[in-house]
Amino acid sequence: MDFDILCYIVLFCGLGLARSDNNATETKSCNPDMCKFLVDFGAITEKVNSMETRLEHSETTLKDSETRLKDTEMSLKETITQLKDTESRLKDSETKLNHTANRLKESENQILELQHKERTKIIFSATLGSSGHIGPFNTDIILVYKGVITNIGNAYSPVTGVFTAPIAGVYYFIIFCHARGDRSQRLYLYKNNEVMVMTNDHAIDIDTSRETDNGGNAVFLQLQQGDKVYVVLEEETHVWGGESQTTFSGFLVTQM
């Protein structure tokens, strides 16, 4: 039963009791117990109404809180989504940064390598450094060019006559010789144990000791570190050793 209807019933009953007692007690407006009951009942009614009002307010507040909570949850989900997107973009940026750093390192290494190549210079030129003829001998010999003109990098040895490649690369070598015309001359340029190029001149009957012959050759050689290049005078031939006319030269063209 509705609470307000109950209140009206109680109030109606109270008023009926008050009328029946009116003749017996004219000096009192109502029965004391009923008056007290009505006062208490009014106070209770007021409290109940107050509690209902507070409950309605609490329900409204709860609904507002639920709405705000849902809004907060949505906002949190959006924030999480944005955070994941930011994290993904950050990873992409780190990947690109690492790639850029690797490329930069490669460029630095290439620059250092080029700088090293720029500083690596190997050039030599030498003469036989003796007077008169050298040869003929009864066996092949390695010509020792003792008169060093240039020896940048110290790859050529004036003691052995052998050039030893200090680094891998392409080298250019030149040999030139001068000799009397009445005797044969023949020079071989060797790479390790293999003949690369040669120069020669044969003596003929019309040549005399006063006549001279010249010869020469040049070659590009790809050498590994430690490869050896030298000039061999063939047996029973000769070259002129004086006046710096018979030479052996070479230089590094490029590293490999």
TADA-V736565 format. One record per residue. N is the residue number from 0. RES is the residue in one small letter. SS is DSSP state (H for helix, E for strand, L for the rest). OMEGA is omega in whole degrees, 0 to 359 (999 if undefined). NEAR is the number of other ideal C-beta (glycine too) atoms within 8 Angstrom. Layout:
N RES SS OMEGA NEAR
N RES SS OMEGA NEAR
This chain:
0 m L 181 4
1 d L 185 5
2 f H 181 7
3 d H 179 6
4 i H 178 8
5 l H 180 9
6 c H 180 10
7 y H 179 8
8 i H 179 8
9 v H 181 9
10 l H 180 9
11 f H 178 8
12 c H 181 8
13 g H 180 12
14 l H 179 8
15 g H 179 8
16 l H 181 11
17 a H 180 12
18 r H 181 7
19 s H 180 7
20 d L 187 11
21 n L 180 8
22 n L 182 5
23 a L 184 5
24 t L 184 6
25 e L 184 6
26 t L 182 3
27 k L 180 8
28 s L 180 4
29 c L 176 11
30 n L 183 9
31 p H 181 7
32 d H 180 6
33 m H 177 11
34 c H 179 10
35 k H 181 8
36 f H 181 9
37 l H 178 11
38 v H 181 8
39 d H 181 8
40 f H 177 10
41 g H 179 8
42 a H 180 8
43 i H 179 8
44 t H 180 9
45 e H 178 8
46 k H 180 8
47 v H 179 9
48 n H 179 8
49 s H 180 8
50 m H 177 8
51 e H 179 8
52 t H 179 8
53 r H 180 8
54 l H 177 8
55 e H 178 8
56 h H 179 8
57 s H 178 8
58 e H 178 8
59 t H 179 8
60 t H 180 8
61 l H 178 8
62 k H 177 8
63 d H 180 8
64 s H 178 8
65 e H 178 8
66 t H 179 8
67 r H 179 8
68 l H 178 8
69 k H 177 8
70 d H 179 8
71 t H 178 8
72 e H 179 8
73 m H 179 8
74 s H 179 8
75 l H 178 8
76 k H 178 8
77 e H 179 8
78 t H 178 8
79 i H 178 8
80 t H 178 8
81 q H 180 8
82 l H 178 8
83 k H 178 8
84 d H 178 8
85 t H 179 8
86 e H 179 8
87 s H 178 8
88 r H 179 8
89 l H 178 8
90 k H 177 8
91 d H 179 8
92 s H 178 8
93 e H 178 8
94 t H 178 8
95 k H 180 8
96 l H 178 8
97 n H 178 8
98 h H 178 8
99 t H 179 8
100 a H 179 8
101 n H 178 8
102 r H 178 8
103 l H 179 8
104 k H 178 8
105 e H 179 8
106 s H 178 8
107 e H 179 8
108 n H 178 8
109 q H 179 8
110 i H 179 8
111 l H 180 8
112 e H 178 8
113 l H 178 8
114 q H 178 8
115 h H 178 8
116 k H 178 9
117 e H 182 6
118 r H 183 6
119 t L 179 10
120 k L 179 7
121 i L 182 12
122 i E 175 11
123 f E 175 15
124 s E 184 10
125 a E 175 15
126 t E 179 11
127 l L 174 13
128 g L 178 9
129 s L 180 8
130 s L 177 4
131 g L 183 7
132 h E 170 10
133 i E 185 12
134 g E 3 10
135 p L 176 8
136 f L 181 9
137 n L 177 5
138 t L 176 5
139 d L 178 7
140 i E 173 8
141 i E 178 10
142 l L 178 15
143 v L 179 9
144 y L 188 15
145 k L 183 10
146 g E 183 10
147 v E 176 11
148 i E 179 6
149 t E 178 7
150 n E 180 11
151 i E 183 8
152 g L 177 11
153 n L 179 5
154 a L 179 10
155 y E 179 12
156 s L 177 8
157 p L 178 12
158 v L 182 5
159 t L 183 7
160 g L 185 12
161 v L 172 10
162 f E 179 12
163 t E 183 9
164 a L 179 15
165 p L 179 7
166 i L 177 9
167 a L 179 8
168 g E 176 12
169 v E 182 11
170 y E 177 15
171 y E 182 11
172 f E 180 14
173 i E 172 11
174 i E 178 15
175 f E 181 11
176 c E 179 14
177 h E 182 11
178 a E 175 13
179 r E 185 12
180 g L 184 13
181 d L 178 8
182 r L 180 11
183 s L 174 10
184 q E 179 14
185 r E 179 11
186 l E 177 16
187 y E 173 10
188 l E 183 15
189 y E 164 13
190 k E 189 10
191 n L 181 6
192 n L 185 3
193 e E 178 6
194 v E 179 7
195 m E 178 10
196 v E 179 10
197 m E 170 9
198 t E 183 13
199 n E 175 11
200 d E 181 11
201 h L 175 5
202 a L 176 8
203 i L 187 5
204 d L 184 3
205 i L 179 4
206 d L 177 10
207 t L 181 7
208 s L 180 6
209 r L 179 4
210 e L 181 9
211 t E 177 8
212 d E 177 11
213 n E 178 8
214 g E 179 11
215 g E 178 9
216 n E 180 10
217 a E 183 8
218 v E 168 9
219 f E 179 7
220 l E 173 11
221 q E 185 7
222 l E 169 12
223 q L 179 6
224 q L 179 8
225 g L 177 6
226 d L 184 10
227 k E 179 11
228 v E 182 15
229 y E 183 12
230 v E 180 13
231 v E 173 11
232 l E 182 15
233 e L 178 10
234 e L 178 8
235 e L 173 8
236 t L 183 13
237 h E 171 13
238 v E 177 16
239 w E 186 15
240 g L 184 11
241 g L 171 9
242 e L 173 5
243 s L 182 7
244 q L 177 11
245 t L 190 13
246 t E 176 12
247 f E 184 12
248 s E 176 10
249 g E 177 13
250 f E 178 9
251 l E 178 13
252 v E 180 8
253 t E 176 7
254 q E 180 8
255 m L 999 6
